[in-house]
Amino acid sequence: MGPLRTARPREQPALATEAMPGSVWFPGSQLNCAVEVFRGRDEAGTAVVAVT
């Protein structure tokens, strides 16, 4: 699948402070899960099938 694409510069630490509990992981990062789930898939194909 490859590495995740995030909006966080690689120079920034993954952990804002070493305080536990209450840590803030990947401060300033943004992740679009839908983009990552469907990355590399056929855009013309079926994305979701639901049965109720």
N, C-alpha and C positions, 0 to 999 in steps of 0.2 A: 504494500500500500504506500510506502514511502513516509517521509517525515511529515508531521503536522505543520500546517501553515498558520502561524500566529502573528499578531501585530505587536509582539514584544521583541525589542532588540536583543540579540544573543548575548550582549555584554552585561545585561542586567542579571542579578542573581535570581535564582528560582524562589528563594525564601527572603521575604522583606526583613524579618528579624529572626533571631534564634529563640524567641520566647515561645514556650509551649505551656498550656494551650493558648489559643488565640492567634496562631500564626496566620500570616497572609501569604499564600503560595502564588507565585507568578504574578506579582503586582503589575497592574497596567496591561495585562494580557487580555486578548479577546480571542475566542474560539467559536467558530460557526460549525456546530455539530452536523447540520444538514449538508453543508458543503463537503465536510470530511467523509460522511457516510456515502455520499453519491459521487465522490471524486473518481474519475476514471470509468464511470458507467456510461452506457449508451444513452444519450439525451433523448432519443426517440423511443426508448424502451419504457416498460411499465415500472413506475417508481414504488408504488404501494398497492398492495392487495389486502383488502379487509373482508372478514367474514363475521357476521353477527348472528 
